[in-house]
Amino acid sequence: MAAVTKDMTIFEVIQKDGDVVPVFFGFGMHCLGCPISRGETIEQAAAAHGVAVEDMLAELNDYFDGK
């Protein structure tokens, strides 16, 4: 599966596999159904939540690598 990148939207990542949602929850992102998540990139979401984008990408890609 292709790697998750900082330029992908939250929506794109969830579309790949809806079971990835707990990874986002672990970073305090509980509003994944809000309209902003459809257009907000991983990088933008990380910045808005005070999370290092590299940490988030590592966990998201670890999740998908385990599939």
C-alpha positions in Angstrom: 0.0 0.0 0.0 1.3 3.5 -0.8 2.7 5.5 2.1 0.7 8.1 3.8 2.2 11.5 3.1 1.8 14.9 4.8 0.0 16.2 1.7 -2.8 13.6 1.9 -6.1 14.7 3.4 -7.5 13.0 6.5 -10.4 11.9 4.3 -8.1 10.2 1.8 -6.4 8.2 4.6 -9.6 7.1 6.1 -10.9 6.1 2.7 -7.9 3.7 2.4 -9.0 1.9 5.6 -11.6 3.1 8.0 -10.1 1.1 10.8 -7.2 3.7 10.9 -9.4 6.1 12.9 -8.0 5.1 16.3 -4.6 6.3 15.2 -6.1 9.8 14.7 -7.9 9.6 18.0 -4.6 8.8 19.7 -3.4 12.2 18.5 -6.5 14.0 19.9 -8.3 14.2 16.5 -11.8 13.3 17.5 -13.7 15.4 14.9 -13.0 13.2 11.8 -16.5 13.5 10.6 -16.4 17.3 10.4 -16.3 18.9 6.9 -12.8 20.3 7.4 -11.4 16.7 7.6 -12.3 16.2 3.9 -9.9 19.0 2.8 -7.4 19.3 5.7 -4.1 17.7 5.0 -2.2 15.5 7.5 0.3 18.3 7.9 -2.4 20.9 8.6 -4.2 18.7 11.1 -0.9 18.0 12.9 -0.2 21.7 13.2 -3.7 22.5 14.4 -3.4 19.9 17.1 0.2 20.7 18.1 1.5 17.3 17.0 4.7 16.6 15.2 3.7 15.6 11.6 6.6 13.2 11.5 5.3 11.3 14.5 1.8 11.1 13.1 3.1 9.9 9.7 5.2 7.3 11.4 2.2 5.9 13.3 -0.1 6.0 10.2 2.4 4.3 8.1 3.2 1.7 10.8 -0.6 1.0 10.8 -0.7 0.5 7.0 2.5 -1.5 7.0 0.9 -3.9 9.4 -1.9 -4.6 7.0 
